[in-house]
Amino acid sequence: MTPGTRPLRIIHCFRSPVGGIFRHVRDLVEEHRAAGHEVGILCDSSTGGAHEERLFDSIRPQLSLGLIRIPIRRSVAPSDLNALYKSYKHIKSLRPDVLHGHGAKGGVLARLIGSALRVNMYRVARLYSPHGGSLHYDRAKLSGRVVLKLERLQERLTDSLVFVCEFERQAYEAKVGKITTRSKVIYNGVRDSEFGPVTPAPGCADFLYIGMLRDLKGPDKFIDAFGRAERAVGHPLSAVMVGDGPDRDRYHRMMAERGLGRRIRMLEAMPARQAFALARNVVVPSRAEAMPYIVIEALAAEKPVIATRVGGIPEILGTDSAALAIPGDAADLAHVMVDAMTNPSWREDVMPGPDAFRAVFSASAMADQMLALYRDLSGRIGDL
């Protein structure tokens, strides 16, 4: 921390402690706590399993402002008012300088609570990072128009929007409207300890899917593409699917119906670098994304990555990368999988160089940019 500057009191608000948002917040907590700032978390108490509890245990000693867990539903419900009131009372007692909301529900909590504090003369900066979230809604549908209208109304309560990639910023303007408040693009990054090759274990599989087991992330397309890739190469292949989610049983049935149950293993969620040792290639078949950490984590581990051309993934791999497949097109995804397996120079020709990649996608660079924004906003609010 710069001599003469006081530590900031920062609280991150989000709903579900799983996936990329949770990873993003943990990295910011660790980097900012190491820099001498006070940090806390507010999130849902009804989601997450044993893996997430272990992750909470690992960062709990760094949460000097505490870990607040209350029931927060995915959809809008009357119980939200109770959750909002309980959150407000607790956060008010912590006197934060910064409330940073992540995802749609986190954005509501941070901005409404922050605005209520401002009415009571508390100087608090209100930030919102969509992380995809409500930007996945369709403007052509009534539900989408309602959600996006609420986003527009909440912009008046926002001191800065923070986007994890240029794609997300453009999606926000296309769906919500021209940005009328401050905004900044800050790329996700991973810790220094996560840079370095992960060697495939003996007998490892050809392909790895790691992530939530729900259709938005494309596990069904992965299974479909795997079967097509097998037929294209003319011999059996192997794969591992790592993760938990609401559609796990359906994917099991899908594999069994296609006769793939013996060649695709399904394992519960585990640390990414542990999973990377299970296969030679990582496949990210998502139908929609913002800036998925799994792509950054895999590249930091120097794993070949095959992904769909969605969200900010082209900003990581390159807009013209041969590693990108058409979203939702299992045949095109299979084509890229086969090419990665059969072309000896594919990895060298297609994957970004490790040094250039690290210079952009490190957690320290992400946290430094975020902290500079927090400080600037806090200073401006203090001058009001």
N, C-alpha and C positions, 0 to 999 in steps of 0.2 A: 504494500500500500504506500502511496506517495506520502512523504513526511508532511505533516500539517493538515492532512485530510482525515476526517472522522470516518469510522466504519459505517457502512449502510446497513439498514435493517430491511431484509428482502424476504417476501413471502410469495411462494409459487402456488397457484391454485389450478387444479385440474380435476377431471372426474376419475377416470379409470387408471389405476396404477399398473398398467401393462403396456407393452409395446414401445413404440418410438417416443411418445410424449414422456413416458416415465424415464426412459433412457436420457432424453434431452435434459430433463429437470435434474436428474442425478448428477450429470456431468457439470451443470452450472453450479449446483450445490457444492460439489467437491472443489471446483476451481475457485469459486468465490469465498468459500470458507477458508481455503488455504491462503487467500489474499487478505484474510483478517476481517471479513464481513460476517454479520449475523444473518442466519438463513433459517427459514421454516417452510413447511409444506402443509397445504390443505387439500385433501382428496377424499374420494369415496371409500367407505368402509365395507362395501358389499361385493367388491370385485377383486380379483387377484387370488392366486393360490399359494402353495408352499414356496414356489420359486420367487414370487414377488415378496413374500414375507422375509425370505433370506436377504433379498436386496434391500428391504427396509432396515433389517438388522445391521447391514453393512454401513448404511449412511446415518443411522439414528444418532450416533455420537456427534455427528457434525451439524445436527439440526438444533442449534442453540435457541432458536425460537419455537422449537417443538414440531411434532407431527400431529396434525389435527385430522382425524378421520371421522366422517359423518356420512349417513346414507345420502347418496346423490344419484338419482335415476337418470338413465340415458335420455328418455323422453321427458318433455315438460309435464309436470304433475303438481297437484296442490301441495304435496309434501315439500316442494322446492321452497316454499315460503318459510317453512319451519327451519329448513337447512340454512336458508339465507340469514335468518335472524340469529340462529346459533353461531353461525360463522362470523357475523358482524360483531356480536358481543365479544367473542374470543379475540378476534383480530384487533378490535379497538384497544384491548388491554395490552397488546404487544407494541403498539405505536410504530407501525412500519413506515419506512421511507418509500418503499416500492411494493406494489402489488402487481404481479405478472400472471395473467391468466393464459392458460394453454388449452386449446380445444374450445368448442362452443360453450360447454357448461362452465369450464374454468374462466372463460372470458366474461360470462355473465356475472359470476361471483366476484371476480376481481374488480370489474368496472362498477357494478352497483354498490358493493361495499366501499370501494375507494371513493365513489361519489358521495356516499353518505358520510364518510369521514371528512371529506372536504367541506361539506355543509357545516360540520361541527368544527371547522377551522383546523383540521389536521392537514399537514402538508404531506401528501402521499402521491406518488406518480402511478398512473394506471396504464399498464401495457397489456397488449393482447396479441398472442401468436395463434393463428387459426389451426395450423398443422393439418390442413385439409378440412376436417370437421364439417362444418356447415357448407363449405364450398363444394362438397360432393352432391348437394341438393340440386334438383332440376328446376329451373325457373318456369318451365312449361307446366309444372304441377302446382296445385294450390298449396300443398305443404311446403314446397320449395319456395314459393313466393312469400309465404308467411315468415319462414326462417330467415330468408335473405333480407326481408324488410326489417326484421328485428336487428339484424347485423347493421343495417344502415342507421337505425335509430341509436344503437349503442355507440356508433362512431363518435357521436357528440360527447360521450363520456370517456373518451380514449385520448390519452396524451401521446401515445405512439403505437402504431401497428408494427409488428416485427414479423417478417416473412422469412421462411427458411430457404427459399429459392425464388428466382425470378418468375418461374412458372406460377407459384402460389400468388405472387403479387398480381400478375396478369389475370389469373382466375378470379381474384377478389374484385378487381375493377370490372371484369366482364359480367360478373353475376350480381355484385352489390352496387357498383357504380364508381365513378371517379372518386379517388381518395381525397378527403377534405381535411384530414389531420396529418400529423407527421407520420412518416413510415420509413422503414429501413429493411434491407435484405441482409441477413446474417446467416451464412451457411452453417449447417450442422457440422460437428467435428468429433473425433474420437481421441481418447487419451494417448499420451506418448507410449504407455505400456502396451497398447493395442497395435502398434505398428511393428511389423516384423512377420516373417513367413510362418504359417502353420503347416507343418509337414503332414501329409495324409498318412493315416494309420495303416498298418498292414491289412490287406483284405478290404480296404475302404470301397465305398460304393462309387458309381460313376457320377451321380447327381444328388444334390441336397436341396430340399425345400425346408426353410426355417421361418416360422412366423405364425401368426394367428390362423387357426383352422376355421376360416369363414370365407364365403365366396368372393368378397371384395378383394381378398389377397390372392385369389386364383388357384387354390390347391386342386380344384377340379380340372383346371386347364393344365396343371402340372402332370396330373395322372394321365389325362388324355394325350398330352404331348409325349410323355414317356413311352406309352404304348406305340404311338406312331414312330418314334425314334427307333424302337426295337425292330419294328417291321422294316424300316429303311436300311438299317445296318445288317439285318439278316441274322442276328444272334441275340441271345438274352442279355439284358443290361441289368443294372441294380441301382436302387435309389433309397434314400432315407428321408422321411418327413418328420421334422422336429417341431413340436408346438402343441398348444391346447386351444380349444375353442368350441363354439356351439355346434359345429357341423362335423365333428370328428367321426361320429358313427356313420354318417352318410358317406363320407369318403372311404371308410372301411368297406362299406357295402359296394361302392363303386369299383374299388380295386378287386373285390371278390368276384363281382359280376364279369369283369374283364380278364379274369385269370391272372391278375398281377400281384395277388396277395403274398406270394412267396418271394417276389423280387423287389417289393417296396416295403420297407419296415417303417412303422410309425412309433416314434419315441416321444416321451413327454418333454416339456420345455426344459432347456438347459442353457448355460452360458454359451454365447455365440462361438467363441474361439474353441471351446470343447466340441461343439457341433461341427465346426469347419474341418476337424481332423477326420470326420466320418466319410468324407467324399472328396472327389477331385474337383468338381465344378459346383458352383452355387447358382441356383435358378430362382429368379424373382418374377413370378408370373402375374403380378397384380393387375387388376382391372383399373385401379385408381390409386394414386399416391400423392403425397406432397414431396417430402425429401426423405425417403426411407433410410433409416440408420443401417439396416442390414446390408445395403449396397456399400456404404462407406466402410463398415466393419469388415466386410469380406475383402474389399480391395486393400485395406490396411493390412490384412493378413495375407495379402498377395495371392488370393484365390481367384481363378477365372470366374467372371460373373456373366450370366446370361439373364437378360431382363426385358420386360415389356417397355415400350416407348410411352411411358406415362409420367406425369408430374415433373419433378426435377431430376429424374434419373438421367435424361440426356445431358443435363448440365454437369453430371459427374462423369459419365462414360464418353461424352462427346456427342454432338447432335447427329453426326453421320456415322456413328459407331456400328460396326457389323455385329455387335453383341446385342443390339436392340431388335425386339420382335414386335409385330403388330399386336396391340392389346386385344385380348379375347380370342385370338386366332391360334388354336392349338397346333395347326399344321405349320404355321410360320415359326412358332416357338420350337417345334420339333426340328425344323430345318436348321435353326441356329444351334440347337443341342448336338445334332449330328455333325455339323461343321466343326464345332469346338472339339469333338471327340476324334474326328478323322483327319483334321488338318494339323500337322505337327507344329507349324509356326503360328497357329491361330492366336494363342495367348500372347506371344511376343508382338504380333502384328496389331492386335485389337485392344488389349488392355492398356490403360494409362500408365505412364512410368511412375514408379514408387516415389521418387523424390519430388516430382512436380505435384503429384497427388497430395503428399504430406504437407506441402507448403500451403495448400488451400484448406484442407479438411482436418485440421487439428482442433481438439477441444480448447486448447489454450488460446488460439486465435479467436474462436467463437466467443469464449468467456470474456476476453479482453474487449472485444467490440461491444458486447452486451453491457459490460460494466461501464464503459465510456458513455453509452446511451443512458443508463440509469443515472449516472452522476450529472450529466447535462440536464436531464429532465428534472431531477431533484433540485438542482441549482436554480432553474428557471421558475419552478413552483415556489421556491423559497423567496424569490424576488417579487412575487405577486402581492 
